[in-house]
């Protein structure tokens, strides 16, 4: 899941200039749901499960992506990377405070190790990180992180009631569908033919990520899953280096080592002796 997440910024960067990122994201999310339609095509969530799926779709596949890709255009790239990691904090706070998810003290320390590495990778320890620059965009980025954290916790609940593929299918169809309809009504739906292959790849990645994340939330809980997923903060720069030729500093390599060490220790602590 983390490896797939690390490819998303690279693909999005490749799309910049050829298509509005919000349009690409909406179409990719819709496609991710369409890919899974053959899985139990006649099964439809009902009652409380339907409301749960709707909440997941609105927070994680509609509002959060729109806030993020709107905010990133009004802020700096470093600020976006740093504030996007608020998802880890918000997910933990909601899981602990609302759903009473447990995490041992040792695992909490290991999670802080990951958080420290994420900050190092995101900022490259540059003194020029200015959260006051593009305040409106920063607020949108924080809002996106919070909505994704709500999505994470709701998905954890739904994963115990519905299959991971069922959640991923309707999350993509509803969330991507709402965004696409809105863009069509606002006359913002402009798509170049050259962007279609990358949108298709992004849709496949989103489908896999949605299924894997739902399974992870059910098996190990929202907090542990999102801590492990934060390893994408090092995988993303690595993919950017290989595909885009962007530079990766020694500081970022050190931060990546912290992240991977924390992920390894959490996984080890979950394994019975």
KAQUIQUI-V545274 format. One record per pair of residues at least 24 apart in sequence whose ideal C-beta (glycine too) atoms are under 6 Angstrom apart, sorted by the first residue. I is the first residue (numbers start at 0). J is the second residue. D is the distance in Angstrom with one decimal. If there is no record, write none. Layout:
# KAQUIQUI-V545274
i->(I/I)
j->(J/J)
d->(D/D)
This chain:
# KAQUIQUI-V545274
i->(0/0/0/0/1/1/1/1/2/3/3/3/4/5/5/5/5/6/8/9/9/9/10/10/13/14/14/17/17/17/18/18/18/20/21/21/22/23/24/24/25/25/25/25/26/27/27/27/27/28/28/28/28/28/29/29/29/30/31/31/31/31/32/32/32/32/34/35/35/35/35/38/48/51/52/54/55/55/55/55/56/56/56/58/58/58/59/59/60/60/61/61/61/62/63/63/63/66/66/66/67/69/70/70/70/73/73/73/74/74/74/75/77/78/79/80/81/81/82/82/83/84/85/85/86/86/86/87/87/89/89/89/90/90/90/90/91/93/93/94/94/94/100/100/102/106/106/109/109/109/110/112/112/113/113/113/113/115/116/116/116/117/117/119/120/120/120/120/120/123/123/123/124/151/151/152/154/154/155/155/158/158/158/159/163/163/163/164/166/167/167/170/227/230/230/233)
j->(208/211/212/228/228/230/231/234/234/204/207/208/231/231/234/235/238/238/235/238/239/242/197/201/197/194/197/191/193/194/190/191/194/68/65/68/182/198/64/68/175/178/179/182/198/198/201/202/205/60/171/174/175/205/175/176/179/202/171/202/205/206/168/171/172/175/206/164/167/168/206/164/160/157/169/153/150/153/154/170/170/173/174/146/149/150/147/150/170/174/174/177/178/146/143/146/147/139/142/143/143/139/136/139/140/133/135/136/133/136/137/132/128/137/140/121/121/122/140/141/144/117/141/144/144/147/148/225/229/144/145/148/148/151/221/225/222/148/152/152/221/222/220/222/222/265/268/261/264/265/226/257/261/226/229/258/261/257/254/257/258/229/232/254/232/233/251/254/255/248/250/251/250/221/225/221/213/216/216/221/213/216/217/217/210/213/214/210/213/209/210/209/262/258/262/258)
d->(5.9/4.3/5.7/5.6/5.2/4.0/4.5/6.0/5.6/5.2/5.7/5.0/3.6/4.3/3.0/4.2/5.3/5.6/5.0/4.8/5.4/5.2/5.7/5.3/5.9/5.8/5.5/5.0/5.7/4.6/5.9/5.8/4.3/4.5/6.0/4.7/5.8/5.5/4.8/5.8/5.6/3.4/5.0/6.0/5.3/5.2/3.9/4.4/5.6/5.1/5.3/5.4/3.5/5.8/2.8/5.7/5.4/3.1/4.0/4.8/3.7/3.9/5.2/2.4/3.5/5.9/4.7/5.5/5.7/3.9/5.9/4.6/5.6/4.9/4.8/5.3/5.6/4.9/5.7/5.3/5.0/3.7/4.2/4.5/4.8/4.4/5.8/2.9/5.0/2.3/4.5/4.9/5.7/5.3/4.6/3.9/4.8/4.6/4.9/4.0/3.8/5.7/4.4/3.0/4.2/4.9/5.5/2.9/3.9/3.3/5.3/5.8/5.4/5.9/5.7/4.0/4.5/5.8/4.2/5.5/5.9/4.8/5.8/3.8/4.4/4.9/5.2/5.5/5.6/5.9/5.0/3.4/4.1/4.8/5.5/4.6/5.0/5.8/4.9/5.7/4.8/4.9/5.2/5.7/5.6/5.7/5.7/4.9/4.4/4.9/4.9/5.7/3.8/5.3/5.3/5.3/3.6/5.7/4.6/3.1/3.6/5.3/4.7/2.9/4.7/5.7/5.1/3.9/6.0/5.6/5.5/5.7/5.2/4.8/5.9/5.2/5.4/5.2/4.0/4.4/4.7/5.1/3.6/5.9/4.8/3.6/4.5/5.5/4.7/3.4/4.6/5.9/5.3/5.4/5.1/5.1)
